[in-house]
Amino acid sequence: MLKISKVKNAYKEIEDVLGPDFISDKDFMKAAYSRNVDPAFPDRWADIIVKPETTEEVSHIVKVANKYKIHMVPRGGGADLVGGSVSKGGILLDLTRMNQIHEINLDDYYCIVGCGITWGAMLSELQKKGMTTGILGPGSGYSATIGGGLSNATVGFSSTKYGLVPDICLGVEVVLPNPEGTIVRTGAAANQYATPFCRYGVAPDFTGLFMGDVGTMGIKCKAFLRLFPDPPFKSRRYYMLLKDDYNKVFQLGHKLRKEVGDGLNDLMVTPLILPTLLYAQANNKPKRMPKVTGPIFSVTLEATDQRILDVYLEIVDKIMLKDDTTRPFEWQEIDLDMVLSKDWKFTLIEEFNFFQKYISTAPPKSSCTTCHKVAISRLNESVQKGVQFNINNSKEFPPKNPPYPVFASFLMFLPNGNCVIVGGLGGDNTDENREATMNIWHKKIRHQVRYGGAHYWLGESISQSIVEAGAYTPEFMQFFKDMKKAVDPNYLLSPNKFHLYSYDHDYTEHLVED
Ligand SMILES: Cc1cc2nc3c(=O)[nH]c(=O)nc-3n(C[C@H](O)[C@H](O)[C@H](O)COP(=O)(O)OP(=O)(O)OC[C@H]3O[C@@H](n4cnc5c(N)ncnc54)[C@H](O)[C@@H]3O)c2cc1C
């Protein structure tokens, strides 16, 4: 009863500032916001949905939430895969009205945007000016937001060259979830006389506190992002390995990184199984399926001049065709509707479709994602360990769910020694199979954490699994809890993530020995 009156009072006090159009507790709204793209989770209904437009409105909501001790979860595009942007009870903040482009500064190469702006809206404006943020957002598409990308430490298109979304972040304007709803700016903008042109040198890097935090440390309202002139000359080439050999994948990937350097925009590797699945689904099949014997490299290059691009292409051919272990490949060998690499042109739409086609090879099945980064020198070992896990634990998978990825895993190379292994387990969104699905999903993540994998979107299921695996030392966990308490003394923001329910909660009760 008390709870209902608390929620009612909070509703009224938020409505007084936001107006009646941007707050709701109607069932149809709660249902509409009850899910992300996270199949193993049940529907979860928030008590109140709010759509603030300004940082000051977010601050007001936070103050009210603290007054009534109601928990909050921030949400951008809602394309999370791991239970991150839904809330059971409490206040769900839909930030998509914070979608303004405040400044595009072509002299100093930065832009200031509202964190609820989508990648699509932002990139379309930047493209008109020949500019780019480098990384072009996640594979979920252009309706995901910048705030989601920063919070999930998103990897995406062009990450091989430009890194993760936090790598292009110069600073943020963020509302701390404390009773005062404090608004702070980080990076150079922490100096109130400066423009946000750089991240370091004014104060400790407090920007980092909010990067990859999956919405636990603050509500990001504005982002200050790096800009780059978009190199106008781009090309893509494909090569097939003749053997299914991930040591060779590592060697070639390493060499491409070293010798092509700045020209290498994206480097992806699709596994052996994928062409077979795509051939089965193609509308316009060649008469015969070609012999596919190994993973396929997709190499995207960019340059400021056609002549430089030609040199890059020459170097790539030299590396990839040096011995008889690789051959040039065309996706037309699988599907006649695919574009030949010589005719390939970069467009935002094409990038998105390409990704969707590659990962959605088994669309009717839902997937519990297990995407994570590994050091590239440990690529082969990590791939083998993943396969072995599925074999060893096949009996624990829910009935009728195959113990192999439902979307084919593939690799994306990142700057330095990083490589992403994209993948997911077959999941079931039925009440009878939910527990088994969740159990095997958490177990698989714990396994990856223990061989040294680093994930990116952590949401609920992955952040909890990392804690369960015992990855964090007691000292780290104490530091984390203290930092959380400093920004969120009532532990109201995203309380389920990392099993951070309250300052006094004993996280060790969640440790699992497998
Ligand atoms: C088909 C598919 C492909 C995908 N591919 C990729 C991929 O290639 N790379 C990748 O990284 N991810 C990928 N994802 C996952 C997800 O879409 C991305 O991580 C994306 O960046 C999330 O953005 P969003 O705006 O939808 O965030 P949401 O889902 O709304 O939120 C994500 C997390 O961030 C928090 N959050 C959101 N906005 C804020 C804010 N302003 N302040 C504080 N916290 C906030 C939320 O609480 C939540 O924990 C994919 C998802 C799907 C469905």
The ligand as a Gaussian input file, in Angstrom:
#p B3LYP/6-31G(d) Opt

LIG

0 1
 C       20.887000      -7.768000     -33.719000
 C       21.731000      -7.093000     -32.688000
 C       23.057000      -6.835000     -32.978000
 C       23.858000      -6.179000     -32.031000
 N       25.147000      -5.913000     -32.350000
 C       25.928000      -5.265000     -31.472000
 C       27.282000      -4.947000     -31.816000
 O       27.735000      -5.186000     -32.917000
 N       28.027000      -4.341000     -30.883000
 C       27.541000      -3.999000     -29.650000
 O       28.265000      -3.449000     -28.840000
 N       26.275000      -4.262000     -29.326000
 C       25.454000      -4.872000     -30.190000
 N       24.162000      -5.136000     -29.851000
 C       23.685000      -4.766000     -28.507000
 C       23.110000      -3.322000     -28.399000
 O       22.221000      -3.095000     -29.446000
 C       24.195000      -2.276000     -28.423000
 O       25.091000      -2.476000     -27.365000
 C       23.695000      -0.822000     -28.426000
 O       24.806000       0.053000     -28.400000
 C       22.742000      -0.479000     -27.349000
 O       22.255000       0.820000     -27.593000
 P       20.785000       1.219000     -27.161000
 O       20.628000       2.675000     -27.379000
 O       19.788000       0.334000     -27.801000
 O       20.900000       0.940000     -25.598000
 P       19.850000       0.332000     -24.582000
 O       19.505000      -1.065000     -24.931000
 O       18.707000       1.248000     -24.423000
 O       20.740000       0.376000     -23.258000
 C       21.917000      -0.368000     -23.157000
 C       22.491000      -0.212000     -21.746000
 O       22.927000       1.112000     -21.549000
 C       22.226000       1.763000     -20.496000
 N       21.955000       3.119000     -20.995000
 C       21.379000       3.459000     -22.172000
 N       21.405000       4.794000     -22.335000
 C       22.001000       5.308000     -21.234000
 C       22.328000       6.630000     -20.812000
 N       22.076000       7.694000     -21.575000
 N       22.925000       6.785000     -19.600000
 C       23.231000       5.717000     -18.832000
 N       22.943000       4.452000     -19.191000
 C       22.345000       4.252000     -20.373000
 C       20.998000       0.912000     -20.248000
 O       20.590000       0.958000     -18.901000
 C       21.489000      -0.469000     -20.648000
 O       22.158000      -1.098000     -19.603000
 C       23.327000      -5.788000     -30.780000
 C       21.981000      -6.028000     -30.498000
 C       21.180000      -6.671000     -31.443000
 C       19.740000      -6.873000     -31.140000

